[in-house]
Amino acid sequence: MKVSIDSVDAVQKKLAFEIPAERVSQEVEKAYRTVQQQARLKGFRPGKVPRPVLSRYFGEQVAQEVSSLLVQESYPRAVEEHDLHVVTQPQIVTEKLTPGQPFRYSATVEVRPQVEITDYAGVTVEKPHETVTEEEVEASLRRLAESMTQLVPITDRDNIEDGDVLTLDYVGLREGRPLPGLEAKGRLVEMGRETVLPGFQDHLLGAQRGRALQFSVPMPRPEEPAEPAAEPAQAVLFRVTVHDIARKEVPALDDDFAKDHGECDTLEELRNKIRDNLHQAAERRAENQLHEALLAGVYEKNPFEVPPSLVREQLRQLFVEAGIQRPEEDVSVGEGRLTDELREQFTVRARQSVQSVFIVDALVEQLSLSVSEEAMRQKIAELSSANPEQKQQLENFYAKAENRQALERQLLRAKAVQAVVDKAEIKAVDRDVAGTGEKD
């Protein structure tokens, strides 16, 4: 087997393969023997079909099977022999397989970049120090209370008022046909919080429970219509039935609430707990922002190319986390739902995330970092202590080699980031908890 490797760019390689004619003939003969045993053709006894007839009926099938087998055999071996750190599935282009002739094909792949960090000291960044305000503490308390809201049925009236929570069925029709996304059964709708279409709730105020309603609502025009002179938006005909009316009952913020929902003895103790949690969350955000800024600074000093496919995959994950697309959808779906500006912001974040992984891994190797078994045990003990109800599950989880290796990589990467932090120039900047502005 002959293999030549060309660099398309810094992170893309093209491998050209030539499989000897003898090897091709060997597999072709083997394939035809199998076909001859299995072929059932009219006028021929099983296992007695002549080769020319087999070739006429099954030649294309044999060529495809042998081509696939030779690729599966030769490609992984070449990757291993040439120590290629491939990060994508290969794009295979094959020539036609001809018995008695060499078989040629190419495989284009993306590979890990060669990253060498020659300078990571002295990166200057700002570390935000967020101040938790009492307003934020009270807002968190209110959100906690609202999350415990209960719906209490309204039985002393049948007419719908503002603030009611309705259980209803509806269907939106155009030209007599239901519109996708405008049909629901048993849906909860809170009056005053429009969730169907603008103007939908206007027709519900004052209506009666149990009475079928029918009304039209204009379909909103897109923010940027393709044609300025487009026809007026068509109305949607709704058919609605309200089954139940209820009101939201938010629990009072008192000591009983703290005991029932905050695992605290008093409301003041719950406030302090929330304040501590907000401080911890703010500190985690500040640490994450600091690390991102530091690694971005290291990249500016040590630029390199990253595989586009990894950026695309990271972009897809960001879209899923942000609720822009479902996990099974292609990244192009999420891109199509964003403005150019937002799409660029997400792409920059995705690229920086991939760059950071390569920077940290390079530092781990260059600094010869390691994690002791004692450090591993301490980390697992910390995790168990923070989640005592899951202690046994955590111990079982990290008893598996692959999970311990993942934890080791995590600790190694943390040490690499700390090495950058230790040599950085960090300026603390005060901000309120929402990050609305500096206070120094």
MOLIN-V339581 format. One record per residue. RES is the residue in one letter. PSI is psi as a letter, one per 30 degrees, with the letter a starting at -180 (none if undefined). NEAR is the number of other ideal C-beta (glycine too) atoms within 10 Angstrom. D_FIRST is the distance of its C-alpha to the first C-alpha in Angstrom with 2 decimals. Layout:
res->(RES,RES)
psi->(PSI,PSI)
near->(NEAR,NEAR)
d_first->(D_FIRST,D_FIRST)
This chain:
res->(M,K,V,S,I,D,S,V,D,A,V,Q,K,K,L,A,F,E,I,P,A,E,R,V,S,Q,E,V,E,K,A,Y,R,T,V,Q,Q,Q,A,R,L,K,G,F,R,P,G,K,V,P,R,P,V,L,S,R,Y,F,G,E,Q,V,A,Q,E,V,S,S,L,L,V,Q,E,S,Y,P,R,A,V,E,E,H,D,L,H,V,V,T,Q,P,Q,I,V,T,E,K,L,T,P,G,Q,P,F,R,Y,S,A,T,V,E,V,R,P,Q,V,E,I,T,D,Y,A,G,V,T,V,E,K,P,H,E,T,V,T,E,E,E,V,E,A,S,L,R,R,L,A,E,S,M,T,Q,L,V,P,I,T,D,R,D,N,I,E,D,G,D,V,L,T,L,D,Y,V,G,L,R,E,G,R,P,L,P,G,L,E,A,K,G,R,L,V,E,M,G,R,E,T,V,L,P,G,F,Q,D,H,L,L,G,A,Q,R,G,R,A,L,Q,F,S,V,P,M,P,R,P,E,E,P,A,E,P,A,A,E,P,A,Q,A,V,L,F,R,V,T,V,H,D,I,A,R,K,E,V,P,A,L,D,D,D,F,A,K,D,H,G,E,C,D,T,L,E,E,L,R,N,K,I,R,D,N,L,H,Q,A,A,E,R,R,A,E,N,Q,L,H,E,A,L,L,A,G,V,Y,E,K,N,P,F,E,V,P,P,S,L,V,R,E,Q,L,R,Q,L,F,V,E,A,G,I,Q,R,P,E,E,D,V,S,V,G,E,G,R,L,T,D,E,L,R,E,Q,F,T,V,R,A,R,Q,S,V,Q,S,V,F,I,V,D,A,L,V,E,Q,L,S,L,S,V,S,E,E,A,M,R,Q,K,I,A,E,L,S,S,A,N,P,E,Q,K,Q,Q,L,E,N,F,Y,A,K,A,E,N,R,Q,A,L,E,R,Q,L,L,R,A,K,A,V,Q,A,V,V,D,K,A,E,I,K,A,V,D,R,D,V,A,G,T,G,E,K,D)
psi->(k,k,k,k,k,k,j,e,a,f,g,k,k,j,k,k,k,j,k,l,e,e,e,e,e,e,e,e,e,e,e,e,e,e,e,e,f,f,k,j,k,k,f,k,k,k,g,g,k,l,e,e,e,e,e,e,e,g,e,e,e,e,e,e,e,e,e,e,e,e,e,f,e,e,e,e,e,e,e,e,e,g,h,k,i,k,g,l,k,k,j,k,j,k,l,k,k,k,k,f,l,k,k,k,l,l,j,k,l,k,l,k,l,j,k,j,j,f,j,g,l,g,k,k,l,k,j,k,j,k,k,k,l,f,e,e,e,e,e,e,e,e,e,e,e,e,f,g,k,k,k,k,k,k,f,g,l,f,k,k,l,k,f,l,j,k,j,l,k,l,k,k,k,k,h,g,k,k,k,k,f,h,k,l,k,g,k,k,k,j,k,f,j,k,f,d,k,k,f,e,f,e,f,f,k,f,l,k,k,f,k,k,l,k,l,k,k,k,k,k,k,l,e,i,k,e,j,e,g,l,l,k,k,l,l,k,k,k,k,k,k,k,e,l,k,l,l,k,j,k,k,k,j,a,e,e,e,e,e,e,f,f,h,l,f,l,e,e,e,e,e,e,e,e,e,e,e,e,e,e,e,e,e,e,e,e,e,e,e,e,e,e,e,e,e,e,e,e,e,e,f,i,l,l,l,k,k,e,e,e,e,e,e,e,e,e,e,e,e,e,e,f,g,f,l,l,e,f,l,l,f,f,e,e,e,f,g,l,l,e,e,e,e,e,e,e,e,e,e,e,e,e,e,e,e,e,e,e,e,e,e,e,e,e,e,e,g,h,l,l,k,l,e,e,e,e,e,e,e,e,e,e,e,e,e,f,i,e,f,g,e,e,e,e,e,e,e,g,f,k,e,e,e,e,e,e,e,e,e,e,e,e,e,e,e,e,e,e,e,e,e,f,g,l,j,k,k,k,k,k,l,l,f,f,h,f,l,l,f,none)
near->(15,10,17,10,13,11,10,11,9,12,21,18,19,16,22,15,22,15,23,13,14,9,16,20,14,12,20,20,14,14,20,20,12,13,19,18,10,10,17,8,14,4,6,14,8,11,10,9,20,11,11,9,14,20,15,10,14,20,15,10,12,22,19,13,18,24,20,13,13,20,18,10,13,20,19,12,12,15,19,9,10,11,6,15,11,17,17,17,10,19,12,16,12,17,14,9,22,12,18,9,14,17,26,15,20,16,23,16,24,23,17,16,18,12,20,10,21,7,10,23,12,10,21,11,19,15,17,16,14,22,12,19,14,9,11,18,18,13,14,18,18,12,10,17,15,11,10,12,13,10,15,11,10,17,8,4,11,13,12,20,14,10,11,22,20,20,18,22,15,19,16,24,16,13,7,6,7,12,15,6,8,18,14,15,11,9,13,13,21,16,16,12,9,13,10,20,15,11,16,19,20,11,15,22,13,9,18,13,18,11,10,11,15,10,16,14,19,13,17,10,10,9,6,7,10,6,6,6,5,10,6,8,12,11,14,20,16,22,15,22,15,22,12,16,23,17,14,13,11,13,16,10,17,11,16,11,19,21,15,12,14,19,10,18,11,13,18,11,15,23,19,13,14,21,16,11,13,18,14,11,13,20,12,10,14,19,13,10,16,20,19,15,19,23,25,16,18,24,21,10,13,16,9,16,15,24,21,15,16,21,19,18,16,21,22,21,14,19,23,16,9,12,8,19,19,10,9,7,13,11,22,10,14,21,19,11,11,16,10,8,7,13,16,11,13,19,18,13,14,22,17,17,18,22,23,19,14,21,24,24,16,21,22,18,13,15,14,6,17,11,17,9,9,8,14,15,11,12,17,18,13,10,16,16,10,10,11,9,6,13,15,10,11,18,13,11,14,18,10,10,8,7,13,15,10,11,18,16,14,11,17,19,18,15,16,23,20,12,19,22,16,8,12,19,10,14,9,11,15,12,18,16,19,10,13,8,9,11,11,8)
d_first->(0.00,3.79,6.59,10.20,13.23,16.67,19.94,21.95,24.80,25.71,24.57,21.93,18.26,15.99,12.24,10.44,7.13,5.79,4.86,6.11,9.87,10.57,8.96,10.80,13.87,13.97,14.32,16.60,18.79,19.08,20.09,22.61,24.13,24.81,26.26,28.39,29.90,30.76,31.76,35.50,36.52,40.11,41.00,38.26,38.44,35.88,32.83,34.02,32.74,31.24,27.65,28.87,31.03,28.32,26.07,29.01,29.77,26.51,23.81,23.43,23.39,20.69,18.46,19.12,18.62,15.27,14.07,15.51,14.07,10.39,11.32,13.32,10.78,7.90,10.54,12.78,10.38,9.43,13.21,14.21,12.22,13.46,16.83,17.34,20.73,20.26,23.62,22.97,21.15,18.31,19.32,16.72,16.90,15.14,15.51,17.10,15.14,16.34,16.17,15.05,13.10,9.58,9.74,9.96,11.57,12.94,14.42,17.58,19.13,22.18,22.14,25.03,26.76,27.20,30.89,33.13,36.80,38.74,42.11,43.42,47.01,50.09,49.01,52.29,52.76,55.61,55.95,58.18,60.89,62.04,65.62,66.34,69.52,72.07,71.51,67.88,69.03,71.55,69.04,66.68,69.63,70.44,66.86,66.92,70.20,68.95,65.91,68.47,70.34,71.72,72.72,76.35,77.46,80.29,82.99,86.06,84.93,82.76,82.38,79.33,79.81,77.70,75.69,75.52,72.30,71.93,70.00,69.49,67.62,66.83,64.98,64.54,64.83,64.39,65.67,66.14,62.54,61.37,59.31,56.12,56.87,60.62,61.33,62.10,64.14,65.84,64.75,66.52,67.86,69.87,72.55,72.28,68.48,67.16,63.86,63.87,65.02,67.56,70.95,70.02,72.24,75.18,75.78,75.74,78.45,81.68,80.08,80.92,78.88,78.03,78.87,76.24,75.71,74.39,73.90,71.75,69.77,68.21,64.44,63.70,62.37,59.01,59.56,57.98,58.62,56.36,59.45,62.65,64.81,63.35,65.70,67.39,65.42,66.23,67.99,66.60,69.01,69.02,70.45,71.13,72.80,73.70,73.89,74.72,76.06,75.63,76.08,73.92,75.54,74.15,75.23,77.62,76.34,78.42,78.18,77.66,74.62,73.24,73.71,72.24,69.24,68.67,69.20,71.88,75.62,76.83,75.80,75.95,73.52,71.16,71.55,70.60,67.56,66.40,67.11,64.99,62.12,62.32,62.33,59.25,57.43,58.45,57.19,53.80,53.56,54.58,51.98,49.21,50.37,50.60,47.07,45.68,47.65,46.60,42.87,43.35,45.10,42.29,39.84,42.15,41.93,38.15,36.67,33.02,31.13,30.58,28.14,30.15,29.02,30.58,33.73,33.89,33.60,36.27,38.39,38.23,39.39,42.24,43.31,43.40,45.41,47.80,48.30,47.04,44.52,43.51,40.44,38.72,39.23,36.84,37.78,38.85,41.76,43.14,42.67,44.67,47.57,48.07,49.69,47.67,49.28,48.52,44.94,44.43,46.10,43.85,40.73,41.91,42.51,39.07,37.38,39.61,38.83,35.07,35.75,38.03,35.46,33.05,36.00,37.25,33.92,33.48,37.02,36.48,33.69,35.44,38.77,37.31,39.33,39.75,41.89,43.96,44.47,48.12,47.31,45.24,48.21,50.62,48.67,48.49,52.21,52.95,51.20,53.08,56.35,55.94,55.24,57.38,57.32,53.52,53.39,52.11,49.46,48.22,48.13,46.19,43.79,43.04,42.79,39.30,36.55,34.84,38.24,39.17,35.94,36.80,40.30,39.03,36.93,40.09,42.20,39.74,39.69,43.48,43.71,41.52,43.78,46.82,45.59,45.73,49.12,50.53,49.87,50.88,54.20,55.44,58.56,60.22,61.49,63.91,63.52,65.11,63.07,62.06,60.84,63.34,64.13,64.69,67.81,67.95)
